[in-house]
Amino acid sequence: MDLSRSLELGVVAAGAAILGSMLGLGGGVFLVPIFTLFFAIDQKLAIGASAVAVVTNSIVGSTVHLRSRFTNLRLAMLLQVTTALGASAGAIIALWARPNVINAVFGAVLVYASVSMLVRRRASPIPWDGGGPNPLRLGATYRDPATSAMVAYRPERVPVGLAVSGLAGVMSGMLGIGGGAIQVPAMNLLMRVPVKAAAGTSSFMVGFASVATASVFYARGEIDPALVVPTVVGIFVGSQLGSRLTRRVPTERLVVLFVLILLYLGGSLLLRAAGITLPGQR
């Protein structure tokens, strides 16, 4: 791989990391479609590189989210149980699945996530004053720097969240996306966790799921260092910037950005699965 192509991959990875850190998606949700649609990179190599990159994005991005108190550690560790199990199963599926099947599943996941957030983008957390039943002690508070307001919330429908996290893990392993594309809408819409808290918690979680995915792909020789190195460097730079921007960007703008990008990428993958390539793609 020549220097110019490595630089292109690094820049793309940095852009994906900025968006991934801001939205808690891990960056892989953008990397895999872009690598396959615009760089004609083998799908399994793209998934393997994305899994490694998502681990980096999670480590770097989570430090800022933790300082901002956006990350709900108790909720993250609880949901991570089913997520990690699902990720291992999904990675095994990915190694045997046909490319058009992965494109179709990936596209459907992205479209579903974006439409869900668009339809219910004004969903708000159930106010919590720190009292009442809270056996798992999952309630949390944080200060939103964009509005200078204190936000208190308590996750609802925890069993449903655990089930959806398992599905997110399967998608993470199968698609190399970290699972954030499912985790963030699920926490926000089903568990009524505020978007920024959902993004911070998801950003912490996606790294663990991606370690399981990367391990399976490494064992099968589907990790290409020439692709992974520029990707990881770009992810490292972009994730720091993205996690800091989250503090300053209003929630409504984050949701709109999420919807527009995922609709385009999801639609492109569904068309690719049907044998249709849009202009500018490979």
C-alpha positions in Angstrom: 0.0 0.0 0.0 1.5 3.4 -1.1 1.9 6.4 1.1 -0.9 8.4 -0.5 -3.4 5.7 0.0 -2.3 5.2 3.6 -2.8 9.0 4.2 -6.3 8.8 2.6 -7.2 5.9 4.9 -5.9 7.8 7.9 -7.9 10.9 7.1 -11.1 8.9 6.6 -10.5 7.0 9.9 -10.0 10.4 11.7 -13.3 11.6 10.3 -15.1 8.4 11.3 -13.6 8.6 14.8 -14.8 12.2 15.3 -18.4 11.2 14.5 -18.0 7.9 16.3 -16.8 9.5 19.5 -19.5 12.2 19.4 -22.3 9.6 18.9 -20.9 6.7 20.9 -20.8 4.5 17.9 -17.1 3.6 18.0 -16.3 4.8 14.4 -16.6 1.3 12.9 -20.2 2.0 11.8 -18.7 4.5 9.4 -15.4 2.8 8.6 -16.6 -0.5 7.2 -19.1 1.1 4.7 -16.6 3.7 3.6 -13.8 1.2 3.1 -15.9 -1.2 1.1 -18.0 1.3 -0.8 -15.3 3.9 -1.7 -12.0 2.1 -1.3 -13.0 -1.3 -2.6 -11.3 -3.0 0.3 -12.2 -6.7 1.0 -15.1 -6.8 3.3 -13.6 -9.1 5.9 -10.3 -7.2 6.0 -12.4 -4.0 6.5 -14.3 -5.6 9.4 -11.1 -6.8 11.0 -9.4 -3.4 10.7 -12.5 -1.7 12.0 -12.7 -4.0 15.1 -9.1 -3.1 16.0 -9.8 0.6 15.4 -12.9 0.6 17.5 -10.9 -0.6 20.5 -8.6 2.4 20.0 -11.5 4.8 19.6 -13.2 3.5 22.7 -10.0 3.8 24.9 -9.3 7.4 23.8 -12.8 8.6 23.5 -14.0 7.1 26.8 -11.4 9.1 28.9 -13.1 12.4 28.0 -16.6 11.0 28.4 -15.6 9.7 31.9 -14.3 13.1 32.9 -17.5 14.7 31.7 -19.5 12.1 33.7 -21.5 11.1 30.6 -20.5 7.4 31.1 -22.7 5.4 33.4 -20.2 2.7 34.5 -22.8 0.5 36.3 -25.1 0.4 33.3 -22.1 -0.2 31.0 -20.8 -3.2 33.0 -24.3 -4.7 33.3 -25.1 -4.5 29.6 -21.6 -5.6 28.6 -22.3 -9.2 29.8 -24.7 -9.9 26.9 -22.8 -7.7 24.5 -19.5 -9.6 24.8 -21.2 -13.0 24.4 -23.0 -11.8 21.3 -19.9 -10.3 19.8 -18.0 -13.6 19.9 -20.9 -15.3 18.1 -21.3 -12.6 15.5 -17.6 -12.7 14.6 -17.8 -16.4 13.8 -20.9 -15.8 11.7 -19.1 -13.0 9.8 -16.2 -15.2 8.7 -18.7 -17.6 6.9 -21.3 -15.2 5.6 -21.4 -14.0 2.0 -20.6 -10.3 1.3 -24.1 -9.5 0.0 -25.7 -10.9 3.1 -23.4 -8.8 5.3 -24.2 -5.7 3.2 -27.9 -6.3 3.5 -27.8 -6.9 7.3 -25.4 -3.9 7.8 -27.6 -1.6 5.7 -30.8 -2.7 7.5 -29.2 -2.0 10.9 -28.1 1.5 9.9 -31.4 2.4 8.3 -33.3 1.1 11.3 -31.1 3.0 13.8 -31.3 6.2 11.9 -35.1 6.1 11.4 -35.7 5.2 15.0 -33.8 8.2 16.2 -35.5 10.4 13.6 -39.0 9.4 14.6 -38.4 9.7 18.3 -35.6 12.2 18.4 -37.4 14.3 21.0 -37.8 11.4 23.5 -36.6 12.6 26.9 -35.4 10.8 30.0 -37.8 10.1 32.8 -36.9 12.8 35.4 -35.3 11.3 38.5 -34.7 13.1 41.8 -32.4 10.5 43.3 -35.2 8.8 45.3 -37.6 5.9 44.8 -36.8 2.2 44.0 -33.3 1.8 42.5 -32.1 -1.7 43.4 -29.4 -1.8 40.7 -28.2 1.8 41.5 -28.2 2.6 37.8 -29.4 6.2 38.2 -26.9 8.9 37.4 -26.5 12.7 36.9 -24.2 14.8 34.8 -23.9 18.5 33.9 -24.5 19.2 30.2 -21.9 21.8 29.1 -24.0 22.8 26.1 -26.8 24.1 28.3 -25.1 24.3 31.8 -28.0 22.3 33.1 -27.8 19.3 35.5 -29.4 16.2 34.0 -30.6 13.3 36.2 -32.0 10.0 34.9 -32.6 6.4 35.8 -32.5 3.7 33.1 -35.9 2.0 32.5 -36.6 -1.5 31.0 -33.3 -3.0 32.1 -34.2 -6.6 31.0 -35.1 -5.3 27.5 -31.8 -3.4 27.4 -29.9 -6.6 28.2 -31.6 -8.5 25.4 -31.0 -5.7 22.9 -27.3 -5.5 24.0 -26.9 -9.1 23.1 -28.2 -8.3 19.6 -25.9 -5.3 19.5 -23.0 -7.7 20.3 -23.9 -10.0 17.5 -24.0 -7.1 15.1 -20.7 -5.9 16.5 -19.0 -9.2 15.8 -20.6 -9.7 12.5 -20.1 -6.1 11.1 -17.1 -4.8 13.1 -19.0 -1.8 14.3 -18.7 -2.0 18.1 -22.5 -2.3 18.4 -23.0 1.5 19.1 -25.4 1.9 16.2 -27.9 -0.3 18.1 -26.8 0.5 21.7 -27.2 4.3 21.5 -30.8 4.2 20.1 -31.7 1.3 22.5 -30.5 3.2 25.5 -32.1 6.4 24.4 -35.4 5.2 23.1 -36.1 2.0 25.2 -34.3 2.7 28.4 -34.8 6.5 28.3 -31.2 7.4 28.8 -30.3 10.9 27.5 -28.4 10.9 24.2 -25.1 12.2 25.6 -25.2 9.7 28.5 -26.1 6.9 26.0 -23.2 8.0 23.7 -20.7 8.1 26.6 -21.8 4.7 28.0 -21.8 3.1 24.5 -18.3 4.6 23.8 -17.0 2.8 26.9 -18.7 -0.5 26.0 -17.8 -0.8 22.3 -14.1 -1.4 23.0 -14.8 -4.6 25.0 -17.1 -6.0 22.3 -14.5 -5.2 19.6 -11.7 -7.0 21.4 -13.8 -10.2 21.1 -14.3 -9.5 17.4 -10.7 -8.7 16.6 -9.5 -11.8 18.4 -11.6 -14.1 16.2 -10.6 -12.3 13.0 -6.9 -12.3 14.0 -7.0 -16.1 14.6 -8.3 -16.5 11.1 -5.7 -14.2 9.5 -8.2 -11.5 8.5 -6.1 -8.6 10.1 -4.0 -6.7 7.6 -1.3 -4.5 9.3 -1.0 -2.3 6.1 -4.7 -1.4 6.6 -4.8 -1.4 10.4 -1.9 1.0 11.1 -3.1 4.1 9.2 -6.7 3.4 10.4 -5.6 3.2 14.1 -3.5 6.4 13.8 -6.5 8.3 12.3 -8.8 6.9 14.9 -6.5 8.0 17.7 -6.4 11.6 16.5 -10.1 11.8 15.6 -11.5 10.2 18.7 -9.9 12.8 21.0 -11.4 15.7 19.0 -14.8 14.0 18.7 -15.2 13.3 22.4 -14.4 16.9 23.2 -16.9 18.3 20.6 -19.7 16.2 22.3 -19.4 18.6 25.3 -20.3 21.6 23.1 -22.7 20.4 20.5 -26.4 20.5 21.3 -28.1 17.1 21.6 -30.6 17.8 18.8 -27.7 18.5 16.3 -26.0 15.2 17.3 -29.2 13.3 16.5 -29.7 15.0 13.1 -26.1 14.3 12.2 -26.5 10.7 13.2 -29.6 10.3 11.1 -28.3 11.8 7.9 -25.0 10.0 7.7 -26.4 6.6 8.7 -29.3 6.9 6.2 -26.9 7.5 3.4 -24.5 4.7 4.3 -27.3 2.2 5.1 -29.1 2.9 1.9 -25.9 2.5 -0.1 -25.2 -0.9 1.5 -28.8 -2.1 0.8 -28.4 -1.1 -2.9 -25.0 -2.8 -3.0 -26.5 -6.0 -1.7 -29.0 -5.7 -4.6 -26.2 -5.3 -7.1 -26.6 -1.5 -7.5 -23.6 0.8 -7.1 -24.1 4.6 -6.6 -22.0 7.1 -8.5 -18.6 7.7 -6.8 -18.6 4.3 -5.2 -16.5 1.3 -6.3 
